[in-house]
Amino acid sequence: MTSLFYLLLVFLAIVILLAVGRPLYQAILGGLCLTAVLYRIGPGEILHLVGNVFTHWGSLSVLLSLYLITYLQRMLEAREQIKLAQQDLNGLFHNRRVNAGIAPMFIGLLPSAAAMILCGDIVKEATDGYLEPEEQAFVTSWFRHIPESSLPTYASVLLLMNLADAQLPPFMLAMLGPVCALMAIGYFQYLRRLPKDPGTPVSTDKKADTAHLFQHLWSMLLIIAVILIFKVSVVTAVLFSILLCLFVYRFSFQEVKRMVVSAFEKKLILNTFLVLVLKEFIQFTGVLLLLPQVIS
């Protein structure tokens, strides 16, 4: 119980630091320092645990996928593919609310936290002037995570099916109710406050808009297809899509070199790295192994 109480103190310290306005990296650093003190983690062990983030593929792949998806975003932005996809959505549905909800759910098919970067611009475009930045962030995150509850692009769903010895199609059918409930919560709380009219002309050719939408988002669809069909990692699938984009969109060497630098989001990478280090610290303490017993 003492170990669990220490864990509670660590997370409480992080919450308090965030509540008083400290940046996320400072809050996580505070949690790391407190974890080291409470659980008596020595300097040598600290260096080893930090190194684990780079030597364990599970942790390293998170950082790599974060960088690669940001790189893909830079490529799509350079050719205005995200902006054009926004226009396609406007043409298809002519509804600002649909744009703000559907885009995060669609991109949420990607099993990576970094995928939220890709739909942030679309949500911002659809909600600017009507929702505060914090509310825009909530809408993006809320709708992006809805597919995570029921689709086999996520390891948690596949693991659940295996443990329960259940079939995927009946499960996905049974999840329609909860998924609709989650969509309704987000809609009535936030999206209903948006005007339906996106302020663009009504489409006269919805078939063409549908074709154009796939044309502008093929790189995303490819990633999902490669993951589902070939069962590869997110890093491999995104890297494959990036390589194809290089040829399809005919990027010059100078463009490629600039994006190598611009895709490195310092704050995003640093915050994610510190969270991964905190995960290593907590796993090292063994406190996570106690949770099932206590809950039981």
Salt bridges, closest charged atoms under 4 A:
GLU77 OE1 - ARG74 NH1 3.81
ASP88 OD2 - HIS216 ND1 2.58
ASP128 OD2 - LYS124 NZ 3.07
GLU135 OE2 - ARG193 NH2 3.01
GLU148 OE1 - HIS145 NE2 3.78
ASP197 OD1 - HIS94 NE2 3.42
GLU255 OE2 - ARG79 NH1 3.05
GLU265 OE2 - ARG74 NH2 2.36
GLU280 OE2 - HIS56 ND1 3.95
GLU280 OE2 - LYS279 NZ 3.92
